Amino acid sequence: MKYLCLIYSDESQMGSATEEQIEQVMGAYMQYEQEVSAAGVKLAGEGLQPTMTATTVQVADGKTVTTDGPFAETKEQLGGFYLLDVEDLDSAIEWAAKIPTAYMGGRVEVRPCMVFDIP
Amino acid sequence: MIDAQKAVEDAFRDKSGRIIATLIRVLGDFDLAEEAMQEAFITALDRWPRDGVPDSPGAWITTTARRKAIDRLRREKVGREKYLLLAKEDRGETDDHDMLDNMDESSLHDDRLRLIFTCCHPALNLDAQVSLTLRTLGGLTTPEIARAFVVPEPTLAQRIVRAKRKIKSANIPYRVPPDHLLPERIEAVLAVIYLIFNEGYSASFGPSLIRHSLCDEAIRLGRTLFELMPDEPEAIGLLALMILHDSRREARTTDEGGLVVLEEQDRNQWDSAKINEGTALVERALRMRRAGPYQVQAAIAAVHSEAMAPDQTDWQQIAALYGTLIRMVPTPVVKLNMAVAIAMSDRLDRGLQMIDHLGKSGDLDNYQHYHSARADLLRRLGRHVEATVAYGRALDLVQNDTEKDYLQRRLREVNPA
């Protein structure tokens, strides 16, 4: 079953991180990348640019309305994701717990993907 | 005729937890399993008086329910794959007889464990875990659970529906967790059972009958877990703790339903059979030499139970046990209890010092028992002016009427004016 792991953290803290801290985070992510790829469970995964680069789009009455900024202003922002294909929620939780942000002060939301019955 | 009906009722009461556990595994769906079991029991009400009670009522219900589920899937033409799978199992090699033969004690045993761990899965919120556990394992009805927790019935029903939906759609596995996940998952199960017990034990609302039934239910679940995991010392510790608390059931409430504090309880009303059982369980758990917070709390309760009068309490031993408990759960409340135990073991000054030190953090400022414990020690030390102030603070925070009466009575002792 597919699960999307949404990685949330406080972006404002990234600006104040020291080079050493950034290296530490990058190192941890590289190791996770290797692990998750070697286990054959990663379908996709990306880091996102900060929310200041976000554009929110809505179409109303056929007209496209764009807003500068993320959909919702929150204390922690979506900073990246992994799409994993694993057996069940327990396994998804285990992989989510290994995502560096999960143990470095941020949080990871695990969402099962919809399953459509194809006749 | 009456015997057959009684047999159905007995089977429902004693076996439905086991039956549902197996059906959920076989059918892979909580709702389908529940509906099928219900239909099977209705069928039993019709058949058993006519054809006689089967040798193994539980197996009869399970098989009948499984057939009902297959019929239902066939009728609804949904879950085609699942239907084909079940229909296939139903023929050929695995006919019903084989299936029942295969349902030996150990697989039934595992099914119940699977159900416990799934109902208490940490991905469900705690309220949902509690409701689902009581509903599927405890066999309490939705209205009964709603009354016990003083929530509207639709809210409770919705909670259970949501939990079952999440189990299904997020694919929460129906299994006993693998070894590396087991310790924390057992902790979650124990927490749910203890929460159910405490709801019944310390709730200051609701008719006592319902509260007692929650305690009974929690103890029953504790016994089940003990039976299923006999080598798990914390499971034994929790069962012992609940039984020891429960031994004071009669003594801890007045006829009007108010709470009586431990010191003032009529110890002749304590249930000695329960005390013996609880104490034996604590000893058994401690012999396994893997101590944990439930075992230590049970040991503390056992020491209290030994004393036939408050002044015979072995406070020194209790203080030592709290010392062990603090290393496991270093919370302010445990520290407060330890300070009280030290004070009561003829070291009033030292205990009060510790309490005052604890108070400096401010964490316990709004905790009634901090102020009442402090007031109590000040009273015993004869420092009546300070005791008066402390009783006043406790009275500001008290919610329960009987405790309020108790505190006011103590307040009058130190401040007769």
HADDOCK unambig.tbl for C-alpha pairs under 7 A between the chains (distance, minus, plus):
assign (segid A and resid 88 and name CA) (segid B and resid 171 and name CA) 5.32 0.50 0.50
assign (segid A and resid 88 and name CA) (segid B and resid 172 and name CA) 6.06 0.50 0.50
assign (segid A and resid 88 and name CA) (segid B and resid 173 and name CA) 6.05 0.50 0.50
assign (segid A and resid 89 and name CA) (segid B and resid 170 and name CA) 6.17 0.50 0.50
assign (segid A and resid 89 and name CA) (segid B and resid 171 and name CA) 5.63 0.50 0.50
assign (segid A and resid 89 and name CA) (segid B and resid 172 and name CA) 5.10 0.50 0.50
assign (segid A and resid 89 and name CA) (segid B and resid 173 and name CA) 6.90 0.50 0.50
assign (segid A and resid 90 and name CA) (segid B and resid 172 and name CA) 6.72 0.50 0.50
assign (segid A and resid 112 and name CA) (segid B and resid 170 and name CA) 5.33 0.50 0.50
